[in-house]
Amino acid sequence: MAFNKTSIIFVLFFLMTVILSTVEAKKKKEPTFVNDPILTSGTLFYIAISVSFALWCTGYGLDYVMDRHEKQANTRAFQKYNVQAY
C-alpha cells in the first residue's frame, strides 16, 4: 500500500494533535472523561431501555399486522381460486 503526501501529512497532524492534547491534559491535571450528571446517574440507561422497548413494541406490532394481512390474503386467494366445477 503506497502512501501519498496527503495521507502522511494527515497522520502527522493527527499524531501531533493527540500528543499536544495529552500533554496539555497532564499539565492542567484535568480528568480526561466527562462528569456529566446524565452519564453518571443512570438516567441514560433508563432512556436507552425505554427507547429499546418502544422500538421492540413497534416491530412486534408491525409483525402482527403483516401476519394478519398475509393470512387474509391467503384465505381470499384460496377462496377465489378454489372454485369447484360441477
C-alpha positions in Angstrom: 0.0 0.0 0.0 1.5 3.2 -1.1 1.2 6.4 1.0 0.9 9.7 -0.7 1.8 13.1 0.7 -1.7 13.9 1.8 -2.1 10.8 3.9 1.3 11.2 5.5 0.5 14.9 6.4 -2.9 13.8 7.8 -1.2 11.1 10.0 1.4 13.6 11.3 -1.3 16.2 12.0 -3.3 13.6 13.9 -0.4 12.4 16.0 0.6 16.0 16.8 -2.9 16.8 17.9 -3.1 13.7 20.1 0.3 14.3 21.7 -0.4 18.0 22.4 -3.8 17.2 23.9 -2.4 14.6 26.3 0.5 17.0 27.3 -2.0 19.8 28.0 -4.2 17.5 30.0 -1.3 16.4 32.1 -0.3 20.0 32.8 -3.8 21.1 33.8 -4.5 17.9 35.9 -7.9 17.7 34.4 -9.7 14.3 34.0 -10.0 13.0 30.5 -13.6 11.9 31.0 -16.7 14.0 31.4 -18.5 14.2 34.7 -21.9 14.9 33.2 -24.8 14.0 35.5 -26.7 12.2 32.8 -23.7 9.9 32.3 -23.0 9.2 36.0 -26.5 9.0 37.4 -28.0 6.1 35.3 -30.6 8.3 33.6 -29.1 7.4 30.2 -29.6 3.7 31.0 -33.3 4.2 31.6 -33.7 6.3 28.5 -31.9 3.6 26.4 -34.1 0.9 27.9 -37.3 2.9 27.2 -36.2 3.6 23.6 -35.4 -0.1 23.0 -38.7 -1.2 24.4 -40.6 1.3 22.2 -38.8 0.1 19.1 -39.5 -3.6 20.1 -43.2 -2.8 20.6 -43.3 -1.1 17.2 -41.6 -4.0 15.5 -43.9 -6.5 17.2 -47.0 -4.6 16.2 -45.8 -4.4 12.6 -45.1 -8.1 12.5 -48.6 -8.8 13.9 -50.3 -6.6 11.3 -48.2 -8.1 8.5 -49.0 -11.7 9.6 -52.7 -10.8 9.8 -52.7 -9.3 6.3 -50.8 -12.3 4.9 -53.3 -14.7 6.4 -56.2 -12.7 5.0 -54.6 -12.6 1.6 -54.0 -16.3 1.6 -57.6 -17.0 2.6 -59.0 -14.8 -0.1 -56.7 -16.2 -2.8 -57.7 -19.8 -1.7 -61.4 -18.9 -1.9 -61.0 -17.2 -5.3 -59.1 -20.0 -7.0 -60.7 -22.9 -5.2 -63.8 -22.9 -7.4 -65.3 -26.3 -7.9 -66.6 -27.1 -11.3 -69.7 -29.4 -11.4 
